[in-house]
Amino acid sequence: MRKVLIITYYWPPSGGAGVQRWLKFVKYLREFGWEPVIYTPSNPGFPVIDDTLARDIPEGIEVLMTPIWEPYEFYKKMTGKKSNEYLNTGLSIPKKSPGLVEKLSVWIRGNLFIPDARKFWINPSVRYLTKYLEDHQVNAIVSTGPPHSMHLIALKIKARLNIPWLADFRDPWTDIDYYKDLKISPFADRRHKKLELMTVKSCSAMVVVSREMQKNYEKLGGANVHVITNGFDPADMVVDEVNRDAGFSISHIGTLPPGINLKGLWQILSELCDTVPNFRNNLEIKLVGKVTSEVIDNLSEFNLSDNLVLIDYVPHDKVATLLKQTAVPLLAINKDSPNAKGILTGKFFEYLASGRPILTIGPTDGDLAMIIEDAAAGYIAQYDDLEAIKKNVLELYDNYLHNTLTINPKGIEKYTRQNLTANLAAVLDRMVQ
């Protein structure tokens, strides 16, 4: 069996979306002739912890760990946070009215920590892995980012040992939605883009999560760019019988940062509460995960506070139950992201497998819209197309009243984690031939 070394910052007990893509690949890689070896920090600062994800780690997997130094303890002391308090990834989600310390930390993040705050782990990791690889042969290396420091570890190892290297981009580098918020100077911007270009041109192959990302990285100079989307694991979607929410529940699962502002939707829901009989009594807005105060304030402005249900982060093994309980899963894409058309979040595919009609706010000409249309999985409208949003909500509400909200999405088997791992193994096979 061939061996592949996977360099990843996120690994159980990390929770959140960042860990699941490669945890699931690792779960199934052996079926396709590849033995994974994981390299990850021994003391990382994860935004959330989810111990349930460890169940997916195959027995006997080798996991290499070394300490990482990150600047977050210093940041916590400056801002008065507790030492055990988790921070948003990359300090990239600012407060509605950030203070001087928060503004300074964002500037430091974008201009001094290039490509990110995990940069201090690059050289120690290169030294450790070079020694390890001299004694333990692997056929390929994988780096997955963000954080993109993982790519720079692999870049230096390939330069030393010339091992085939696959760079996996779960999100873009300089096209990511919060890049513009990091107050990046022209010098730092050139540095970020130079490192991104070096990664794209030096790796043996690239994997990205959408066709739009593939197109953008091919324009940048990537010569061997493959699309392997995120997906869902059927094993995660099997739940006992659940009691559906009695009300017309619209549920968003995951972080709601300031960049995803759903004012148009809140306005529509507020208007329908005032004009459609019993709509206010039936409406329930469930927000599951980290939600910024700006979102809460917006809901209050539209007189929807009484319809709001806030639920803190839930372990991944509870997500399928929440999805099957809800009337309508809500998905929103950051409209200001340069890569908006190419955003395909991991949770979208679990929404897809839930059998519930998805209400999406985002580009109607992107990868997400194409999959929703092909699978007949729900509705999508642009942020500023209030008429279309209203039409979609009213149609969903009518189906709720007639108990016809369940759907059967078409052709989604290709998005199972096992089938996607087969695609990954095929890319690795070709890369090492």
N, C-alpha and C positions, 0 to 999 in steps of 0.2 A: 504493500500500500504506500502511495506517495505521501510525503509530509508537507504541510504548509504552516508556516509561522504567521500568526495573525497578531498584529500590533494594534491594540485598541485601548483607549482610555476607559471606556465604559464596559463593565463586566459585573455580574452579580457579586455583591448585593445591590448594585446600582439599580434604581428604578427609572421610569421614564422611557421615552421613545428611543433614545440614543443607544441603548443596550440591546434592544430586541432583534434588530436586523442580523447582527452577527451571532448572537446567541442561537437564533433559529438556524442559521447556516451551519453552525457547529453541530447542532443537534442532528442534522441529516447528512453531513459531509461523508461520513464513513460509508454510507450506502452507495456512494458514487466513487469510491476508491481513493479517498483522501483522508489522512489522519491529521486533525488540527492540533497545533500547539499554540497556546495563548500566551501573549506577553502583555502585562497590564500592571498598573501601579499597585503597590501594597497598601498605600495610605492616601487614596484620592479623596477629593472633596466633592462628593456627589450631591446634586440638588435634592434628590429623594432616594430613599432606601426601599427596596421591595424584595424581601427574603424569599417570596414565593417563586421568583424567577429561577432560583438555583435548581429547581426540579427539572429544568430542561437541559442541564449540563450532563452530557453523556458520562457514564462511569469510566474512570480511568484516563480522562483527558489530562494531559500535562499542562499545568498553568504556571508560568514563570512570573515572578513578581519582584520588583525592586522599588525602593522608596522614591517618592517624588517630593520635591519642594515646590510649594505654590505660594503666591503672595497673599492669599486670602486671610491668613491670620492677622497680618499687619492691617489689612483693610478693615477687618472686624473691629480691631482695637480703635482704629481711627473713627469709625462710625458708631461705636458703642454697641455693637452686636455681640451676642454671646458666642463663646468659642465653639459650642456645639450646634450653632445655628447654621443651617444650610443656605447657600447663596444661589441665586439664579445663575445659570451657566454663562460663564464669560462676563459676568457683571453687565450684561447687555440689555437688561430690561430696566430702564430708568424709572424713577418715581415721576408722578405727574408734575411735581414742582421740585426737582432735585436741588439739594443744597450744594454748597461749594465743594464739600468733600466728595459727594457723588459725582459732580461734574469733573473734578480733578481725576477721580478714579477711572472714569470713562475715557478721558484723554490719555491717561497712562496706559490703559488697556489697548487702545488703538495705535498709539505712537511708540511705546517702549516695549510692550510685550508682543513682539512680532514673530510668528503669526498669532500667538495667543499666550495666555498666562501659563501654559504647560511647557513653554520653550526651555525652561531650566532642566527638563527631564531628557532633552534630546541627546546631549553629549554623554551623560552617564549611561543612557540606554544603548547608545552606539558602542561604547566600550564593553558593556556587559554582553550584548548580543553578539558582537564580533568574537569574543572569547567563547561564548556558548556554541556558535556556529562552526568554529574550528574543530570542536569535538562532537558535534551532533549535526549530521547532514539533513538539510531540508531541500525540497525540490522547488519551493516557491515561497515568497513573502507577500503578505497582504497588509496594507495599512488602511485604516478606515477613519475618516474625519467628517465633520469636526470632532475634536480639535485637530487642526491641520498640522500641528507639531508632530503628530503620528506619521504623516507623510515625510516629514523631514528626517525622522529617524530612519525610515526605509530608504530614502534617497541616499543617505550617507553609507548605509550598509551595502546598497547595490554598487556604489562607487568603489567600495573596498573589495567586495567578494563576488560581484557580478552574478548574483542570484536573481532569477526572474522575479519581477515585482509587479503586483497588481495594486493599483491605487483605487480605493472605493470612496466615492464622494456621496455621502448621504445628503449633504447640502452643498451648495456652491461655496466658494471661498470669498472672492470680492463681490460676487453678485448676491450674497445673502442679504436678507431684508434689513438687518440691523447694522450693516457695514457703514452706511451713511450716518448713523447716529454716534459713531465712535470718535468724531471730531478729528479725523485723520488728516495730518499735514501732507502736503505734496510729496515730501521726502518719504514719509512712511507709506503713502499710497504706492509709490514706485517700488518700495521694498516688498510690500505685500504682493504686488503683481509680478515682480521678478521671481519670487519664491513659488508662486502659483504656476508660472510658466515653466520654471525648472521642473516642477513636479510632473506637469502634463507631458513635457517632452522627454523626461528621463525614465518614466515608468515603462514597463514592458506592455502593459495594457491598463485601461481604465474601466471602471464600472460606475455608472450613474443611475439615478432612480427614475428618470423621465426622458422622453424624446427631446423635449425642449433643452434640457441640460446637455444631452448628447450633441445637439446642434451647436450650442454655445461653445462647448469645449472643443469640438472639431474646428470651429472657427479660430479658436485660440491656438490651435496647433496639435491637438490630440489626434494621433493617427490610428489608434486601436481602441475606440471608445464603444463600450457595450452598454445597453440598457437592461438592467435587472431591477425591476420595481421592488418596493416593499410589498408585503403580502400579509396573509393570515394563516394561522395554523388551525386546521379543523379541530384538533384536540382541544384548543382553547375555547372553541365556540360551543362545545357540548356542555349544556347546563341542565339541571333538573327543571321540571315545570316551574314557570315563574308566573306570578300574578302581575298582569299588565297594569300600568298606572291607570287609575280610574279617569284621570283628567287628560286633557290634550297637552301632554308634556313634550316640550322641545328641549333636548338635552345636548349640551356641548361638553365633550370629555377632553381634558387637556388644558394646557396653559392658554390664557387669554391675555396677551400683552397689549400695550397701548396701540401697537401697529395694527391690531385686528379690532377695529372699532365698528361695531354693528349698529350705529345710530339709525341707519335706514330701516333695518329690521325692527328695532325697538319702536321707531315711529309708526310703522305699519301695525305692529301688535297693539300699540296704544290706541290707534284709530279704530281698530276692529273691536277692541274692548268697549269703545264708546258707541259703536254703531251696530254690532251684531249681537242679537239676544243671547245671553248666557255665555258669551265668549270669555268675558273676564272671569266668570266663575269656573270655567273649564280649563283656562290657560295655566300652565305651570312651566316656568323657565328654570331648568336645572343646569347649573354650571358646576362641573366636577373638575377639581384641580385648582391650580394657582390662577387667581383672577385679580387684576389690578384694580385699584380704587377708582380709576377713571371709568371702568365699565360699570361698577356699582353706582357711581354718581350718575351716569347716563340713564340707567334704568330708573333711578329715582326721579330724574327730570321728566321722564315720560310716564310717571305715575304707575310704575310696574313693580315697585318694591314688594308689595304684598303677594305678587305672583312669583317671586324669586325664591329658589331653593339653592343654597350654597352647600356643596359637599367637598370636603378636603380630598387630597390625593387618595385614590383607592388602589390596592394591589392589583396587578394586571389580571390575576385570576378572577377578579370580581367584575371586570369590564364587560364581559359577554352577558352577564346577568343584567347589568344596568342597561345595555343596549336592547336586550329583549324585553325589558320592562317598559322602556320609553315608547311613546307614540311616534316621535320623529327625532332621529339623530340630526344634530346641527353641525355643519362643517363650514368654516370660514377661512379664506385665504387672504393673507396680507396684501392689500391692493397696491401698496407702495413698493413692494419688493420688485427689483429688476427681473427676478426669476419667477414672477407670479404664475406665468403660464406653465411653468415646469414643476410646480410644487405638487408632490404626491406624498402626503403624510402617511406614516405607518398606520395611524388609526383609521384612515379612510378605508383600508381594505378590511378591517374588522367591522366597520360600519356596513360595508358591502356584503359581508357574510352573515349579518345579523338578521336579514329578512325584513328589515324596517326601511321604509322609503326615506332617503336622505334629502334634507333641505340644505342646499349649498349656496353660499354667497361667494362669488369669485369669477375669474375670467371664463367667459362662455366659449372661448376659442383655444383653450389650453388642453393639456393632457388629461386633467381631471374631468373636464366636461366630456371629452371623447369617451372615457371609460364609463361614465354615468349613462351616456346615451347608448353606447353599445350594449351595456348590461341591463338597460331599462331599470335603473336602480334608484331613480328619484328625480329631483328638480334642481336646476341651477340658474342663478340670475346674477347679473353684475351688481356691484355695491350700489351704484347710483340709479339703477333701473327699478324705481319704487313700484311702478305698475306691475312689472314682472314678479317682483318679490310678493306683492299683495296677491296676485293671481295664484302663485304657487302655494302660499299659506292657506288661502281660501279653499283650494282644491284638496289640500291635505286635511283641512278641518272638516270638509264635507265627507271625505272618506272615513275620518274618525267617527263622525256622527252615525255613519252607516256601517261601522265596524268592518271596513274593507281596506285597512292600512297595510296589511301584510303583503309582501311582494316576493317574487322568486327570481332573483337576478340571473341573467343568462351568461353562460360561458366564463364563470369566474374561477373555474378549476385551475386555470393557468396561473392564478395568483396564490395558490397554496404554497406554503414555505417549502414543502418537499419538492414541488416542481421547480420552484425558483432556485433551489439548491442544485438541482440537476443542471440548470442553465449555468450557474456559477462554476460547477465542476467542469463543464464543457469549455468554458473560457480558460480555466486553469490548465486543462489538458492541452489545449492548443498553444498556450503560452510557453509550455515547457518542452514541446516537441523539438 
